[in-house]
Amino acid sequence: MVDLNEEQIQEAVETAKRLGCTSFKIESGEVSFSAHLKQAPVEEPVFEDSGSEDAPAAEPAAPKERDIEAPVVGYLRHLDEPIQAGDKVEKGQVVAEVTALGLANDVTAPASGEIIEVLVESEEAVQYGQAVATMKVDA
């Protein structure tokens, strides 16, 4: 029986990241390993005006919408007053919790803004980094 070793798995992860893959699976004999990778945000290139060296480079615009993501794998539980579309939230505000191994992990808003849509119902299983709600970020 042929096993996968840590070096093979690490090489597969690095290759998947380099190629921009969001998931992959490797197999060796009866052993297999699969992973889902969180995609890194793509930075917009900044072009400088060749006519003026003193002009500051343009800042990329902040995203208008952001996901509120699960911090761990587990089961989502809404608070006593669950968030709904139209609710205003502040950066760092606890909007739900994910229970994993009997421990409650806070799901917090990454910015101040308004909830657009709740994507996961209470007691549903969630993955690490899965969007549980979408919000419109305040300007």
ABEGO torsion letter per residue (X at the ends): XBBBBAAAAAAAAAAAAAAGBABBBBBBEABBBBBBBBBBBBBBBBBBBAABAABBBBBBBBBABBBBBBABBEBBBBBABBBBBGBBBBBGBBABBBBBGGBBBBBBBABBEBBABBABBBGBBBBBGBBABBBBBBX
